[in-house]
Amino acid sequence: MSEECCGPDEPHPTKTIRRIELRRPLTTGDACCGPEEICAGTSDAGDAAEQDARPTLWRDTALLPSAVSGVTLLAGYILEWTGFPIPALLLQGIALLAGAYTFVPGSIRRLMRGRLGVGLLMTIAAVGAVVLGHVGEAAALAFLFSLAEALEDRAMDRAKEGLRALLSLIPDTVRVSRLHGDVTIPAAEVRRLDLLVVGAGERVATDGVVVDGRSGIDLSAVTGESIPVGVGQGDAVPAGAVNGSGTLHIEATADGRDNSLTRIVELVERAHARKGERARLADRIARPLVPTVLVVAALVAAFGFVVGDPGLWIERALVVLVAASPCALAIAVPVTVISAIGSASKFGVVIKSGEAFERFGTIRTVAFDKTGTLTRNEPEVVAVATGRGRSRGEILAFAAALEKTSTHPLAAAIAAAAFDVPAAIDVVEVAGHGLTGRVDSTAVRVGNVRWLPELGDLAGAADEMTGQGMTVVVVETDGRVTGLIGVRDELRPEAAETISSLDAQGIRTVMLTGDDARTAHALAAQAGLADVRAEQLPADKAATITALISEAPTAMVGDGINDAPALATATVGIAMGVTGSAAAIESADIAFTGNDLRLIPDALAHARRGRRIMTVNIALALAIIVVLFPLALFGVLGLAGVVLVHEVAEVIVILNGVRAARRPQARHPRRPTR
């Protein structure tokens, strides 16, 4: 709900709230439920499945009171205009009750707890109009306010639908080796020095050191590094790493409840708790207005008793309440947010809340994660350097012969680039280094530069490959290095265009990555990025975002679990929806249903335009109050005139807000991306 508030145990009276369970704290400071917050006490996690489907517009029971109010109000006006005052009054009364049912009970409950809100002013305004004999005007106020609430609820439900539940970063259970055999225990019960048994494809439950076994581990979820790392005895393994094809025995160096992954979760929760305390823009303006109007109206009525004409001044006090009632203000923000969010969803941008949309319009800096965001996360062979006596095909064939049984992503890239791969025998994996074996009568070793550093004439080629952001795979035959293979996770084809578009809009761009500085700068140069922060762990990324926010509102674009703290810390977090992890999507404020980076400049332009419209609406709504207040106070306008001006202002605000639905014109051609 936009302006009406509900306490922790007060769901909307006409609506079963369609909840999606998110691991984020509810707002506790205001007992108000905004579109980005969910009233507690309505349903548990088990309700989520049955609430996934949002009903069609004409079947949504949340809109029923507003629909009844609108229909009966229109019928009442028609009867009044055609000379049937009694039936007209009856229908207008029904319209008033139907509309007021959605916000009056909550306003009264808030008042009993000592809290004031826009709903209270609307309630008093409606009651004042009835006391003055203008039931139709009171019904119109109730109808418009209830409709705005119901439509915003529906829009926010739509924005949240389809978003996945927050990924469980730590497995529920883990196998632990005991004297009497392996046992399965809850991951939270793991203690330091426990011996974990991690099978192929399983996630490591806590930080530890390998004591037995060899395998490749995928660290992309933890560090953002796209290339898996081979590990063996004595190598450290962080919580959250995904094991490759081998079985590892890992000695825990941290408890299951306090490790690198639990600290990531803690960072996300803290950031969300900080965001939840921010009030909505319109409510911030309305909050001091409500008690001020009530006090002034009471003083006006009291003045009537002082001058001996209480009837006249009580009537003026009620007109003042109507004049100062923020009817247009109550819908100035919601109608703009509804229109803009609905429009954004049509071109692949899911904005989770009105608050996120408002913040998005302020962004002046955009920080990008590298792996999987600026790049495809699909390593490819992009260069081959050969020594004397060997061809490109031979180098790829030798490497692929050894790598074809490996599950390492680099192996898949090399195998895909090779043709007519021969059979290899005596293949042995040297953990963290590479492979050895024989192809026909040739002894072959394939590995990294640290393992095979004697590059001879190919040293210059290796430096050049590294300088271009490639991972260098060395191929040695019969004891001599005869070839190098450069593998790189290529930039998305639209990355440079996206950075250029953001630069044209005056938006600063930054790249954050867990990769080494040389590789990071090489890829950044291709994308047109000058500001690069390399070798960043999840906590480092969050700290960098905090520093950037101190200079200007900052958006973070990411897709992995390791990006979750930075996404949650940013002014606005943006997750790549198709390829992103559930943790990234749920930590973010905005999710893309596609993976085209060019949506970012489009979405920013859309949000800035919506923010401008919102500001104009709020200024107009406040101007109406400022102008009408003295006119009502001094009796220049009566109730009929005040209501007429309010209705015209509301129509203008609504029409202006609907303009936010217009999609910004793309400044770049759309082309398919991989």
C-alpha positions as CSV (number, residue, x, y, z in Angstrom):
1,M,0.0,0.0,0.0
2,S,1.3,3.4,-0.8
3,E,0.2,5.7,2.0
4,E,-2.1,3.8,4.3
5,C,-0.2,1.9,6.9
6,C,-0.7,-1.4,8.6
7,G,0.9,-2.7,11.7
8,P,2.7,-6.0,11.9
9,D,-0.5,-7.9,12.4
10,E,-2.8,-5.9,10.0
11,P,-3.0,-7.2,6.5
12,H,-5.0,-5.4,3.9
13,P,-8.6,-6.1,4.8
14,T,-9.6,-7.2,1.3
15,K,-6.5,-8.9,0.1
16,T,-4.6,-12.1,0.6
17,I,-1.1,-10.8,0.3
18,R,0.8,-12.7,-2.4
19,R,4.1,-13.1,-0.6
20,I,7.5,-14.2,-1.8
21,E,9.7,-15.2,1.1
22,L,12.8,-13.1,1.0
23,R,15.7,-13.3,3.5
24,R,15.5,-9.6,4.4
25,P,14.4,-7.9,7.6
26,L,11.1,-6.1,7.7
27,T,10.9,-2.4,8.5
28,T,10.5,-2.0,12.2
29,G,10.6,1.7,12.7
30,D,7.3,2.9,11.3
31,A,4.9,0.0,11.2
32,C,4.1,1.1,7.7
33,C,4.0,-1.3,4.8
34,G,5.4,0.2,1.6
35,P,5.4,-1.6,-1.7
36,E,8.9,-2.9,-1.0
37,E,7.9,-4.3,2.4
38,I,5.6,-7.1,3.2
39,C,3.2,-7.1,6.2
40,A,4.2,-9.9,8.5
41,G,1.7,-12.2,10.0
42,T,-0.2,-13.0,6.8
43,S,1.2,-16.3,5.7
44,D,4.2,-18.5,6.0
45,A,6.6,-19.9,3.4
46,G,4.2,-22.6,2.6
47,D,1.8,-20.0,1.2
48,A,4.2,-18.9,-1.5
49,A,3.4,-21.7,-3.8
50,E,-0.3,-21.2,-3.8
51,Q,0.1,-17.4,-4.2
52,D,2.5,-17.5,-7.2
53,A,-0.3,-16.8,-9.7
54,R,-1.6,-13.2,-9.7
55,P,-5.3,-13.1,-10.6
56,T,-6.4,-11.2,-13.7
57,L,-7.5,-7.6,-13.2
58,W,-11.2,-8.4,-13.1
59,R,-10.7,-11.3,-10.7
60,D,-8.5,-9.5,-8.2
61,T,-10.5,-9.2,-5.0
62,A,-8.2,-6.4,-3.8
63,L,-9.8,-4.1,-6.4
64,L,-13.3,-5.1,-5.5
65,P,-14.0,-2.3,-2.9
66,S,-12.6,0.4,-5.3
67,A,-14.7,-1.1,-8.2
68,V,-17.9,-1.1,-6.1
69,S,-17.1,2.5,-4.9
70,G,-16.5,3.8,-8.4
71,V,-19.5,2.2,-10.0
72,T,-21.9,3.3,-7.3
73,L,-20.4,6.8,-7.2
74,L,-20.9,7.2,-10.9
75,A,-24.5,5.8,-10.7
76,G,-25.2,8.2,-7.8
77,Y,-23.9,11.2,-9.8
78,I,-26.1,10.2,-12.7
79,L,-29.2,9.9,-10.5
80,E,-28.4,13.3,-8.9
81,W,-28.1,15.0,-12.3
82,T,-31.4,13.5,-13.5
83,G,-33.4,14.6,-10.4
84,F,-33.4,11.6,-8.1
85,P,-31.6,12.9,-5.0
86,I,-32.7,10.2,-2.5
87,P,-31.4,7.2,-4.5
88,A,-28.4,9.3,-5.5
89,L,-27.5,9.9,-1.8
90,L,-28.0,6.2,-1.0
91,L,-25.6,5.1,-3.8
92,Q,-23.0,7.8,-2.9
93,G,-23.2,6.5,0.7
94,I,-22.5,3.0,-0.5
95,A,-19.6,4.3,-2.6
96,L,-18.2,6.2,0.5
97,L,-18.4,3.1,2.7
98,A,-16.8,0.8,0.1
99,G,-13.9,3.1,-0.6
100,A,-13.4,4.0,3.1
101,Y,-13.3,0.4,4.1
102,T,-9.8,0.0,2.6
103,F,-8.2,2.7,4.6
104,V,-10.4,4.1,7.5
105,P,-10.0,1.0,9.8
106,G,-6.2,1.1,9.4
107,S,-6.1,4.9,10.0
108,I,-8.1,4.5,13.2
109,R,-5.8,1.7,14.5
110,R,-2.7,3.8,13.7
111,L,-4.3,6.7,15.5
112,M,-4.9,4.6,18.6
113,R,-1.2,3.8,18.6
114,G,-0.3,7.5,18.4
115,R,0.7,7.5,14.7
116,L,-0.7,9.9,12.1
117,G,-0.7,9.4,8.3
118,V,-2.2,10.5,5.1
119,G,-5.1,8.0,5.6
120,L,-6.1,9.9,8.7
121,L,-6.4,13.2,6.8
122,M,-8.4,11.4,4.2
123,T,-10.7,10.0,6.8
124,I,-11.3,13.4,8.5
125,A,-11.8,15.0,5.1
126,A,-14.4,12.5,4.2
127,V,-16.1,12.9,7.6
128,G,-16.0,16.6,7.3
129,A,-17.5,16.5,3.8
130,V,-20.3,14.3,5.1
131,V,-20.9,16.7,8.1
132,L,-21.2,19.6,5.6
133,G,-23.7,17.6,3.6
134,H,-21.5,16.8,0.6
135,V,-21.6,13.0,0.6
136,G,-20.7,12.8,-3.1
137,E,-17.5,14.7,-2.6
138,A,-16.6,12.5,0.4
139,A,-17.3,9.4,-1.7
140,A,-15.1,10.7,-4.5
141,L,-12.2,11.2,-2.1
142,A,-12.6,7.7,-0.7
143,F,-12.8,6.1,-4.2
144,L,-9.7,7.8,-5.5
145,F,-7.6,7.0,-2.5
146,S,-8.7,3.4,-2.3
147,L,-8.1,2.9,-6.0
148,A,-4.6,4.3,-5.8
149,E,-3.7,2.0,-3.0
150,A,-5.1,-1.1,-4.7
151,L,-3.5,-0.4,-8.0
152,E,-0.1,0.2,-6.4
153,D,-0.4,-3.0,-4.4
154,R,-1.1,-4.9,-7.6
155,A,1.8,-3.2,-9.5
156,M,4.3,-4.1,-6.7
157,D,3.0,-7.7,-6.6
158,R,3.6,-7.9,-10.3
159,A,7.1,-6.5,-9.9
160,K,8.0,-9.2,-7.3
161,E,6.4,-12.1,-9.1
162,G,8.8,-14.6,-10.6
163,L,11.7,-13.5,-8.5
164,R,13.4,-16.6,-7.0
165,A,13.8,-17.2,-3.3
166,L,17.2,-16.2,-1.9
167,L,19.7,-19.0,-2.6
168,S,20.7,-21.1,0.3
169,L,24.4,-20.1,0.3
170,I,25.3,-23.0,2.6
171,P,24.2,-26.6,2.1
172,D,21.7,-27.9,4.6
173,T,23.7,-31.0,5.4
174,V,27.3,-32.1,5.1
175,R,29.1,-35.5,5.3
176,V,31.7,-35.7,8.1
177,S,34.2,-38.5,8.5
178,R,34.1,-40.1,11.9
179,L,36.0,-43.1,13.4
180,H,33.0,-45.3,12.7
181,G,32.4,-44.0,9.2
182,D,30.9,-41.1,7.4
183,V,27.9,-39.4,9.0
184,T,25.6,-36.6,7.7
185,I,25.0,-33.7,10.0
186,P,23.5,-30.2,9.6
187,A,26.0,-27.8,8.1
188,A,25.5,-25.4,11.1
189,E,26.9,-28.1,13.4
190,V,30.3,-28.3,11.7
191,R,33.1,-27.4,14.0
192,R,36.8,-26.5,13.4
193,L,39.0,-29.6,12.7
194,D,36.0,-31.7,11.5
195,L,36.9,-33.7,8.4
196,L,34.4,-33.0,5.6
197,V,33.8,-35.4,2.7
198,V,32.8,-33.3,-0.4
199,G,31.7,-35.3,-3.4
200,A,31.7,-34.3,-7.1
201,G,29.4,-31.3,-7.7
202,E,28.8,-30.6,-4.0
203,R,29.3,-27.3,-2.4
204,V,31.8,-26.8,0.4
205,A,30.0,-26.0,3.6
206,T,32.7,-24.0,5.4
207,D,36.3,-22.8,5.0
208,G,38.9,-25.6,5.1
209,V,42.1,-27.2,3.9
210,V,42.3,-30.2,1.6
211,V,43.9,-33.2,3.4
212,D,43.2,-35.8,0.8
213,G,42.1,-36.0,-2.9
214,R,42.5,-33.9,-6.0
215,S,39.9,-32.0,-7.9
216,G,39.1,-28.7,-9.6
217,I,36.9,-26.2,-7.6
218,D,34.7,-23.6,-9.1
219,L,35.3,-20.3,-7.2
220,S,33.1,-18.1,-9.4
221,A,30.4,-17.9,-6.7
222,V,32.9,-16.7,-4.1
223,T,35.6,-14.6,-5.8
224,G,34.1,-14.0,-9.3
225,E,37.0,-15.8,-10.8
226,S,35.7,-17.5,-14.0
227,I,38.4,-20.1,-14.3
228,P,38.2,-23.0,-11.8
229,V,41.2,-23.8,-9.8
230,G,42.9,-27.2,-9.3
231,V,43.4,-28.1,-5.6
232,G,45.2,-30.9,-3.8
233,Q,46.6,-31.7,-0.4
234,G,47.4,-28.6,1.6
235,D,45.4,-26.2,-0.5
236,A,42.8,-23.9,1.2
237,V,39.2,-24.1,0.0
238,P,36.7,-21.4,0.9
239,A,33.1,-22.0,1.9
240,G,30.7,-21.9,-1.1
241,A,33.2,-23.4,-3.6
242,V,31.7,-26.0,-5.8
243,N,33.7,-29.2,-6.1
244,G,34.5,-30.7,-9.6
245,S,34.8,-34.3,-10.5
246,G,36.9,-35.7,-7.7
247,T,36.2,-36.4,-4.0
248,L,37.9,-34.2,-1.5
249,H,38.5,-34.6,2.2
250,I,38.7,-31.1,3.8
251,E,39.6,-30.2,7.3
252,A,37.4,-27.4,8.5
253,T,39.2,-24.2,9.6
254,A,36.0,-22.4,10.5
255,D,32.7,-23.3,12.1
256,G,29.6,-23.8,10.0
257,R,28.0,-20.7,11.5
258,D,30.9,-18.4,11.1
259,N,32.8,-18.6,7.8
260,S,33.3,-16.5,4.7
261,L,29.9,-17.4,3.3
262,T,28.0,-16.5,6.5
263,R,29.8,-13.2,6.5
264,I,28.5,-12.6,3.0
265,V,25.0,-13.2,4.1
266,E,25.5,-10.9,7.1
267,L,26.6,-8.1,4.8
268,V,23.5,-8.5,2.6
269,E,21.2,-8.5,5.6
270,R,22.8,-5.4,7.1
271,A,22.5,-3.5,3.9
272,H,18.9,-4.4,3.5
273,A,18.1,-3.5,7.0
274,R,19.6,0.0,6.3
275,K,17.5,0.4,3.2
276,G,14.3,-0.7,4.9
277,E,14.3,2.3,7.2
278,R,13.9,4.8,4.4
279,A,10.4,6.3,4.1
280,R,8.7,6.8,0.8
281,L,9.0,10.3,-0.7
282,A,5.3,11.2,-0.6
283,D,4.9,9.9,3.0
284,R,7.9,11.9,4.2
285,I,6.2,15.1,2.8
286,A,2.8,14.2,4.1
287,R,3.9,13.2,7.6
288,P,4.5,16.7,9.0
289,L,1.6,18.0,6.9
290,V,-1.0,15.9,8.7
291,P,-0.5,17.2,12.3
292,T,-0.1,20.7,11.0
293,V,-3.4,20.6,9.1
294,L,-5.2,19.1,12.2
295,V,-3.8,21.8,14.5
296,V,-4.7,24.6,12.1
297,A,-8.2,23.3,11.6
298,A,-8.7,23.1,15.4
299,L,-7.4,26.6,15.8
300,V,-9.8,27.9,13.1
301,A,-12.7,26.3,14.9
302,A,-11.6,27.6,18.2
303,F,-11.3,31.1,16.8
304,G,-15.0,30.9,15.9
305,F,-15.9,30.5,19.6
306,V,-13.6,33.5,20.5
307,V,-15.3,35.8,18.0
308,G,-18.8,34.5,18.8
309,D,-19.6,32.9,15.4
310,P,-18.7,29.2,15.9
311,G,-21.0,27.9,13.1
312,L,-19.2,29.9,10.4
313,W,-15.7,29.1,11.6
314,I,-16.4,25.4,12.2
315,E,-17.6,25.2,8.6
316,R,-14.4,27.0,7.4
317,A,-12.3,24.6,9.5
318,L,-13.8,21.6,7.8
319,V,-13.3,23.3,4.4
320,V,-9.7,23.9,5.4
321,L,-9.4,20.2,6.1
322,V,-10.7,19.4,2.7
323,A,-8.5,22.0,1.1
324,A,-5.4,20.7,2.8
325,S,-6.1,17.1,2.3
326,P,-3.3,15.7,0.2
327,C,-5.5,13.9,-2.3
328,A,-3.3,14.7,-5.2
329,L,-0.2,14.2,-3.1
330,A,-1.4,10.7,-2.1
331,I,-1.4,9.6,-5.7
332,A,1.4,11.8,-7.1
333,V,4.1,9.2,-6.5
334,P,2.1,5.9,-6.8
335,V,0.6,6.7,-10.3
336,T,4.0,7.6,-11.6
337,V,5.7,4.5,-10.1
338,I,3.0,2.2,-11.3
339,S,3.2,3.5,-14.8
340,A,7.0,3.5,-14.9
341,I,7.5,0.1,-13.3
342,G,4.9,-1.5,-15.6
343,S,6.5,0.0,-18.7
344,A,10.0,-1.1,-17.6
345,S,8.9,-4.7,-17.1
346,K,7.8,-4.7,-20.8
347,F,11.3,-4.1,-22.0
348,G,12.9,-6.6,-19.6
349,V,13.6,-4.6,-16.5
350,V,12.0,-5.8,-13.3
351,I,12.0,-3.0,-10.6
352,K,11.2,-4.5,-7.2
353,S,9.8,-1.5,-5.4
354,G,8.8,2.2,-5.8
355,E,11.7,3.1,-3.5
356,A,14.2,1.4,-5.7
357,F,12.7,3.2,-8.7
358,E,13.1,6.6,-7.0
359,R,16.7,5.9,-6.1
360,F,17.5,4.6,-9.6
361,G,16.7,8.0,-11.0
362,T,19.5,9.6,-8.9
363,I,22.3,7.3,-10.1
364,R,25.5,9.0,-11.2
365,T,27.9,6.1,-11.0
366,V,27.5,2.5,-12.3
367,A,29.9,-0.3,-11.1
368,F,30.1,-3.5,-13.1
369,D,31.2,-6.9,-12.1
370,K,33.4,-8.4,-14.8
371,T,32.8,-12.2,-14.9
372,G,29.4,-13.0,-16.3
373,T,28.3,-9.4,-16.5
374,L,30.7,-7.6,-18.8
375,T,31.9,-11.0,-20.1
376,R,30.0,-14.0,-21.4
377,N,31.4,-16.5,-18.8
378,E,32.3,-18.8,-21.6
379,P,36.1,-19.2,-22.0
380,E,37.3,-19.6,-25.6
381,V,40.6,-20.2,-27.3
382,V,41.4,-16.9,-28.9
383,A,45.1,-17.2,-29.8
384,V,47.7,-20.0,-30.4
385,A,51.5,-19.3,-30.5
386,T,53.7,-22.1,-32.0
387,G,57.4,-22.9,-31.7
388,R,59.6,-24.2,-34.4
389,G,58.5,-27.5,-36.0
390,R,54.9,-27.4,-34.7
391,S,51.7,-26.1,-36.3
392,R,48.6,-24.6,-34.7
393,G,46.6,-27.8,-35.3
394,E,49.3,-30.0,-33.7
395,I,49.5,-27.8,-30.6
396,L,45.7,-27.8,-30.1
397,A,45.6,-31.6,-30.8
398,F,48.3,-32.4,-28.2
399,A,46.6,-30.3,-25.6
400,A,43.1,-31.6,-26.4
401,A,44.3,-35.2,-26.2
402,L,45.2,-34.7,-22.6
403,E,42.4,-32.4,-21.7
404,K,39.5,-34.2,-23.3
405,T,38.7,-36.3,-20.1
406,S,39.0,-33.2,-17.8
407,T,36.0,-31.3,-16.5
408,H,38.0,-28.0,-16.3
409,P,36.3,-25.2,-18.3
410,L,39.7,-24.5,-20.0
411,A,39.7,-28.1,-21.2
412,A,36.3,-27.7,-22.8
413,A,37.5,-24.6,-24.6
414,I,40.6,-26.3,-25.9
415,A,38.7,-29.4,-27.0
416,A,36.2,-27.3,-28.8
417,A,39.0,-25.6,-30.8
418,A,40.8,-28.8,-31.8
419,F,40.2,-31.1,-34.7
420,D,41.2,-34.8,-35.1
421,V,42.1,-35.2,-31.5
422,P,44.4,-38.3,-31.1
423,A,44.2,-40.7,-28.2
424,A,46.4,-40.1,-25.1
425,I,47.7,-42.6,-22.6
426,D,49.2,-42.5,-19.1
427,V,47.4,-39.2,-18.5
428,V,48.0,-37.9,-14.9
429,E,46.6,-34.7,-13.4
430,V,49.0,-32.6,-11.4
431,A,46.7,-30.7,-9.1
432,G,47.0,-27.0,-9.5
433,H,49.4,-27.3,-12.4
434,G,48.2,-29.3,-15.3
435,L,48.4,-32.7,-17.0
436,T,51.0,-35.1,-18.2
437,G,50.7,-38.0,-20.7
438,R,51.8,-39.5,-24.0
439,V,50.4,-39.0,-27.5
440,D,51.7,-41.8,-29.7
441,S,55.4,-41.7,-29.0
442,T,55.5,-38.0,-27.8
443,A,55.7,-37.1,-24.1
444,V,53.3,-34.2,-23.5
445,R,52.8,-31.8,-20.6
446,V,50.0,-29.2,-20.6
447,G,49.7,-26.6,-17.8
448,N,50.1,-23.1,-16.5
449,V,53.1,-20.8,-16.8
450,R,54.0,-21.3,-13.1
451,W,54.5,-25.0,-13.7
452,L,56.2,-24.7,-17.1
453,P,58.1,-21.4,-16.9
454,E,60.9,-22.1,-19.4
455,L,59.2,-20.6,-22.4
456,G,62.3,-19.8,-24.5
457,D,61.4,-18.0,-27.7
458,L,57.7,-17.9,-26.7
459,A,58.2,-15.8,-23.6
460,G,57.3,-12.6,-25.5
461,A,54.1,-14.2,-26.9
462,A,53.1,-15.3,-23.4
463,D,53.5,-11.7,-22.1
464,E,51.5,-10.4,-25.0
465,M,48.7,-12.9,-24.4
466,T,48.6,-12.0,-20.7
467,G,48.5,-8.3,-21.6
468,Q,45.5,-8.9,-23.7
469,G,43.6,-10.5,-20.8
470,M,44.2,-14.2,-21.7
471,T,44.9,-17.2,-19.5
472,V,48.0,-18.8,-21.0
473,V,48.1,-22.6,-21.3
474,V,51.6,-24.0,-22.1
475,V,52.1,-27.1,-24.2
476,E,55.4,-29.0,-23.8
477,T,56.4,-31.9,-26.1
478,D,59.4,-34.1,-25.4
479,G,60.8,-31.7,-22.8
480,R,60.6,-28.5,-24.9
481,V,57.9,-25.8,-24.9
482,T,56.5,-25.8,-28.4
483,G,53.2,-23.9,-28.1
484,L,51.0,-21.6,-26.1
485,I,47.2,-21.4,-26.1
486,G,45.5,-18.2,-25.0
487,V,42.1,-18.7,-23.5
488,R,39.9,-15.7,-22.6
489,D,36.4,-15.1,-21.3
490,E,35.3,-12.6,-24.0
491,L,33.5,-9.4,-23.5
492,R,29.9,-9.3,-24.4
493,P,29.6,-7.7,-27.8
494,E,27.4,-4.9,-26.5
495,A,29.7,-4.1,-23.5
496,A,31.7,-1.3,-25.2
497,E,28.5,0.2,-26.6
498,T,26.9,0.2,-23.2
499,I,29.9,2.0,-21.6
500,S,29.9,4.5,-24.4
501,S,26.2,5.2,-23.9
502,L,26.6,5.7,-20.2
503,D,29.5,8.1,-20.7
504,A,27.3,10.1,-23.1
505,Q,24.8,10.4,-20.3
506,G,27.4,11.7,-17.9
507,I,27.4,8.5,-15.9
508,R,30.7,7.4,-14.4
509,T,31.6,3.7,-14.9
510,V,33.8,1.4,-12.8
511,M,34.7,-2.3,-13.1
512,L,35.1,-4.6,-10.1
513,T,36.6,-8.0,-10.4
514,G,38.4,-10.8,-8.5
515,D,40.8,-11.2,-11.4
516,D,44.4,-10.1,-11.3
517,A,45.1,-6.5,-12.2
518,R,46.8,-7.1,-15.6
519,T,44.0,-9.3,-17.0
520,A,41.4,-6.8,-15.6
521,H,42.9,-3.8,-17.1
522,A,43.3,-5.5,-20.5
523,L,39.6,-6.3,-20.7
524,A,38.6,-2.9,-19.3
525,A,40.5,-1.2,-22.1
526,Q,38.5,-3.2,-24.6
527,A,35.3,-2.1,-23.0
528,G,36.3,1.5,-22.7
529,L,36.5,1.5,-18.9
530,A,39.2,3.6,-17.3
531,D,38.4,2.9,-13.6
532,V,39.3,-0.7,-12.6
533,R,39.3,-2.2,-9.2
534,A,41.0,-5.7,-9.4
535,E,41.6,-8.6,-7.0
536,Q,38.4,-7.8,-5.1
537,L,36.9,-10.3,-2.7
538,P,33.1,-9.9,-1.9
539,A,33.8,-7.8,1.2
540,D,36.2,-5.6,-0.9
541,K,33.5,-5.0,-3.5
542,A,31.1,-3.9,-0.8
543,A,33.7,-1.6,0.7
544,T,34.4,-0.1,-2.7
545,I,30.7,0.5,-3.4
546,T,30.4,2.2,0.0
547,A,33.3,4.5,-0.9
548,L,31.7,5.3,-4.3
549,I,28.4,6.1,-2.7
550,S,30.1,8.7,-0.5
551,E,30.9,10.5,-3.7
552,A,27.7,10.0,-5.7
553,P,24.6,7.6,-5.8
554,T,26.0,4.4,-7.2
555,A,24.4,1.4,-9.0
556,M,26.1,-2.1,-8.9
557,V,25.5,-4.5,-11.8
558,G,26.4,-8.2,-11.0
559,D,25.3,-11.7,-11.5
560,G,27.0,-14.0,-8.9
561,I,26.8,-14.9,-5.2
562,N,30.0,-13.0,-4.7
563,D,28.3,-9.8,-5.9
564,A,25.5,-10.1,-3.4
565,P,27.0,-7.9,-0.6
566,A,27.9,-5.1,-3.2
567,L,24.5,-5.3,-4.8
568,A,22.8,-4.9,-1.4
569,T,25.2,-2.1,-0.3
570,A,24.7,-0.1,-3.5
571,T,22.2,2.7,-3.9
572,V,20.6,0.4,-6.4
573,G,21.6,-3.2,-7.1
574,I,21.0,-4.5,-10.6
575,A,21.1,-8.3,-11.2
576,M,21.5,-10.0,-14.6
577,G,18.3,-12.1,-14.5
578,V,18.9,-14.8,-17.1
579,T,22.5,-15.8,-16.1
580,G,22.5,-14.5,-12.6
581,S,22.5,-16.5,-9.3
582,A,19.4,-16.4,-7.1
583,A,21.5,-14.7,-4.4
584,A,22.4,-11.9,-6.8
585,I,18.8,-11.5,-8.0
586,E,17.3,-11.3,-4.5
587,S,20.1,-9.0,-3.2
588,A,19.4,-6.6,-6.0
589,D,16.7,-3.9,-6.3
590,I,16.4,-4.4,-10.1
591,A,16.6,-7.6,-12.2
592,F,17.0,-8.0,-15.9
593,T,14.9,-10.7,-17.5
594,G,17.4,-10.6,-20.4
595,N,21.2,-10.3,-20.6
596,D,21.6,-7.3,-22.9
597,L,23.7,-4.7,-21.1
598,R,22.3,-2.0,-23.3
599,L,19.2,-2.1,-21.1
600,I,21.1,-0.2,-18.4
601,P,21.4,3.2,-20.1
602,D,17.8,2.8,-21.4
603,A,16.6,2.0,-17.9
604,L,18.5,4.8,-16.3
605,A,17.0,7.3,-18.8
606,H,13.5,5.8,-18.0
607,A,14.1,6.2,-14.3
608,R,15.4,9.8,-14.5
609,R,12.4,10.8,-16.6
610,G,10.0,9.1,-14.1
611,R,11.7,10.9,-11.2
612,R,11.2,14.3,-13.0
613,I,7.6,13.5,-13.5
614,M,7.2,12.5,-9.9
615,T,8.8,15.7,-8.7
616,V,6.5,17.8,-10.9
617,N,3.5,15.9,-9.6
618,I,4.5,16.4,-5.9
619,A,5.2,20.1,-6.6
620,L,1.8,20.5,-8.2
621,A,0.0,18.7,-5.4
622,L,1.7,20.9,-2.8
623,A,1.0,24.0,-4.8
624,I,-2.7,23.2,-4.8
625,I,-2.6,22.9,-1.0
626,V,-0.7,26.1,-0.6
627,V,-3.1,28.0,-2.9
628,L,-6.3,26.5,-1.6
629,F,-5.5,26.8,2.1
630,P,-5.7,30.6,2.4
631,L,-8.7,30.7,0.1
632,A,-10.6,28.2,2.2
633,L,-9.4,29.9,5.5
634,F,-10.8,33.3,4.5
635,G,-14.0,32.0,3.0
636,V,-13.1,32.9,-0.6
637,L,-14.0,29.3,-1.7
638,G,-16.6,27.0,-0.3
639,L,-16.5,23.3,-0.2
640,A,-17.9,22.8,-3.7
641,G,-15.1,25.0,-5.2
642,V,-12.4,23.4,-3.1
643,V,-13.5,19.9,-4.2
644,L,-13.7,20.9,-7.8
645,V,-10.1,22.2,-7.8
646,H,-8.9,19.1,-6.0
647,E,-10.6,16.8,-8.6
648,V,-9.0,18.8,-11.5
649,A,-5.6,18.7,-9.8
650,E,-5.9,14.9,-9.3
651,V,-6.8,14.4,-13.0
652,I,-3.8,16.5,-14.0
653,V,-1.5,14.5,-11.7
654,I,-2.8,11.2,-12.9
655,L,-2.4,12.1,-16.6
656,N,1.1,13.5,-15.9
657,G,2.0,10.3,-14.0
658,V,0.8,8.1,-16.8
659,R,3.4,9.7,-19.1
660,A,6.0,7.8,-17.1
661,A,4.9,4.7,-19.0
662,R,6.4,5.9,-22.2
663,R,9.5,3.9,-23.0
664,P,12.7,6.0,-23.7
665,Q,13.8,6.0,-27.3
666,A,16.8,3.7,-27.7
667,R,20.0,5.6,-28.8
668,H,21.6,2.4,-30.2
669,P,20.5,-0.3,-32.6
670,R,19.3,-3.6,-31.1
671,R,21.1,-6.6,-32.2
672,P,21.1,-10.2,-31.0
673,T,23.7,-11.0,-28.4
674,R,25.0,-14.4,-27.3
